[in-house]
Amino acid sequence: MSIKSKILTGFQIIALFVSLDLFQISQLQAQTNSSNVVIPWESFDEHIYLTDNDRLLTTDPITKKSGFFASALREARKSSECRPATNDLAGNWGKSEAGFQMSLRFYQPVYTNNQPIVAVVILRNVSSQTQRWSMDWIPERFYFTVNGPNGRQATRKTESPSIITSGPSWITVSPKTQRRFEINLSEKFDLRTFGRYSIHVKTDVHGTNASPSAISSLFSDTATFEVVR
């Protein structure tokens, strides 16, 4: 074999390895972009929070390690709701308490008096332990205080002072995850008066190792919206 042939053969071998590497890289990218890929919790070190919709947590069928689907990470990277509180100024995050933190926001700052006004409440686990948000001894999940344009509290449409949402008596909130709730305030309060409203929400929580009697009050910061003609 001539020297020229040996050189060509060498280049062909290098080209083959490069092609194989590029193929492997493309395959890895395709897997990462797939919604079915499971990312193990131990490799999740990004400073964002994943929204748990009861379909977040799973187990890799091959490694048997617990993790979450790659699609959840992609969505979290795009959503301002999943950022740390200091980087989500529109979230109206309150102070953390017993390993939890709560946000209150609205889809828009201004509503007409015939639009439904839906509050988005996010309950986040800011601790390093799995938390259980128990409702066994608490009469309501979320208690809203709504102050109207005249400075007075908005009139409730229901006889009960509590706003109750349906669901199990407790939910599990894993570290670096959060739960998202939507509550139509137009069904609970008379919000027909024109002007600006200020509102905050309260719930009761306790840490994983706390006793049922050690209840802490968790508040969001104050959010606002305006009702116009």
N, C-alpha and C positions, 0 to 999 in steps of 0.2 A: 504494500500500500504506500502510495506516494505521500510526501509531507503535506501536500495540498489537501489530499483526501483526509488525512488525519486531522487537519485543522477544521475542515468542514464537518467531520464527524463530531469533533469536540463542541463546535458551535451548535450542532443539532441537539446534542445531549443537554447543553445549557438551556436551549430554547424549550426543550421538552420539560425540564424542571420548572422553568418560569411559567409555562402554560399550566402545569399542574398546580403551582402555587396560586396563580390567578383564578383557576377553577375552584380551588378550595376556599379562597377568599370570597368569591361570588356565592358559593354555597352557604358560607357562614352568614353573609349579609342577608341572603334569602331567608335563612332560618330566623334571624333576628327580627326581620320584618314580618314574619308569620305570626298570626294571632295565637296559634296553638303552641308556640314555644314556651316552655316553662322556665322562668328565671329563678334560681334558688335564692332564698332570703339572705343567705350568708354572703352573697355577692352584691347585694343591693346597698350601696353606700352613698347614693345621691341625696342631696338635702332637699327632698320634696316628699310629699305625702300622697299615698295611693288611696283613691276612693273605693271603699268596699261596698259593692252592691249585692253581697251575698254570693257572688260568683267569682270573687277575686282569688281566694286562696285555693290552692290545688296541690297535687303531688305529682312529681315527675314520674311517669310510668316506667322509666328505665333506671334512674338513679334512686328512686323512692324518696327523694328529698322533698321537703315542703317548699313551696314557692308560689309564684303568681305568673299569670300570663303576660307575655311581652306587650300585648295590646294595651294593658292597663298602664304600663310604664310610658308608652308613647302618648297616651291621653294625658297623663299627669304632667309630662314635660310641656304640653301645650296650654294647660289650664292655669290661670292665675289663682284659682281656688286651692290648688295643691302646693302653692309656694309657702315658705315660712311666713308667719304673721308679719314680720318686719318688712317683707317684700310684697305683701298683699294689702296695701293701704285701703283698698275698697272693700275689704272683707270685714271691717269693724270687729276685729278679734278682741275678745276680753282677756283678762288676766288668767293664767293657768291655775288650776285648782285640782288637787288630788290626781294629778297625771292627765287631766283633760284640759282642753281649750275650746272655746265656742265662737263661731262666727255668725253674723247676721247680715244679709245683703238682699237686694232686690234686683230684678232684671232690668229695670229702667228707673231713672230719677223722677219722672213725671208721668202721671196717669190721668186719664179723663174719668169723670165720675161714673162711667158705665163699664170701665175696665176692671177685670179681676186683679187684685193686688196680692201677689204671691210672695211670701217670705221664704228665702232659702236659708236654712239653718244647717251649719256644719259642725259636727261634734268630732273633735280630733284627739287622738292619743299622743301626747307629747312625752310620755314616759318610755322606759325601756322594757316594761312588762305588759303583758296582755291584760286589758282592763275589761270589766263587765259593767255595763251600764244597766243597773237593776231597777226595775219598776215595781218590785214586790211590795214595797211599803210607801211608795210615793203616789199621791193621787193624780198627778198629771206629769206628762213628759216635758212640755214647754209652757211656760207662763209668760205671756206677753204684756208689757206695759206700753200703751199707745197714748201719747199726748197729742191732742189736736191743735189746730191753728189758734184756738183761744186759750191755750195753755192748760186746758182741762183734759182729763183722761177721756178717750173716746168711749162711747156707750157700747157695751157688749150686747150682742143679739141673743146670746144664750143665757139661760138662768144661772148656770154654774159658772163660778169665777175661774174655772180651769178650762184649758184647751186640751182635749185629749185626742191623741192620735192612736190609730189601731196598730196592733202588732204584738209580738211576744212580750212576756213580762221582763225579759232582759235580752240584751244583745252583747256580743263579744266584739271588742275593738282591739285589734292587734297593734303592736308598736309600728309607728310610721304609717298608720292608716287612719282613715276618717270615715264617718258616716254622714250622708247627705239627706236632708229632709226638705220637703216643700209643703208649706201650709198656706192655704188661701185665707188671708185675713179678712177679705170682703165678706166671707161667710160667718165670721166671728164678731166683727165690729161694724158699727155704723161709720163709714168713711165717706159720706156724701158731702160733708162740709168742704168747701174749697179752701186751699191753703196748704201750708207745710206741716207735716207730721214728723214727730220724733219717736223712736221706738227702740226698746231693748228687750231681750228675752232672757229668761232664767230657767235653769233646770237644776236638779239635785243629783249629786254624784258621790261616789266614795271610791277609794283605792281598792286594788285587788285584795290586799291583806287586811283591809279595815272591816270592822264589824258593822252590821246593819244600822246600829245606832249612831255610828260616826258619819253623819251625813254632812256634806259640804255644799254650799250654794255656788253654782257656776253661772257667770253672767257673760253675755256678749257686750261689746261696746255699743254705743248708740248709733243707729242708722236713721236716715231721713228719706222721705219722699214727698212729693207735692201732688195735690189733686187739683186739676183745672177743669174748666168747662169743656 
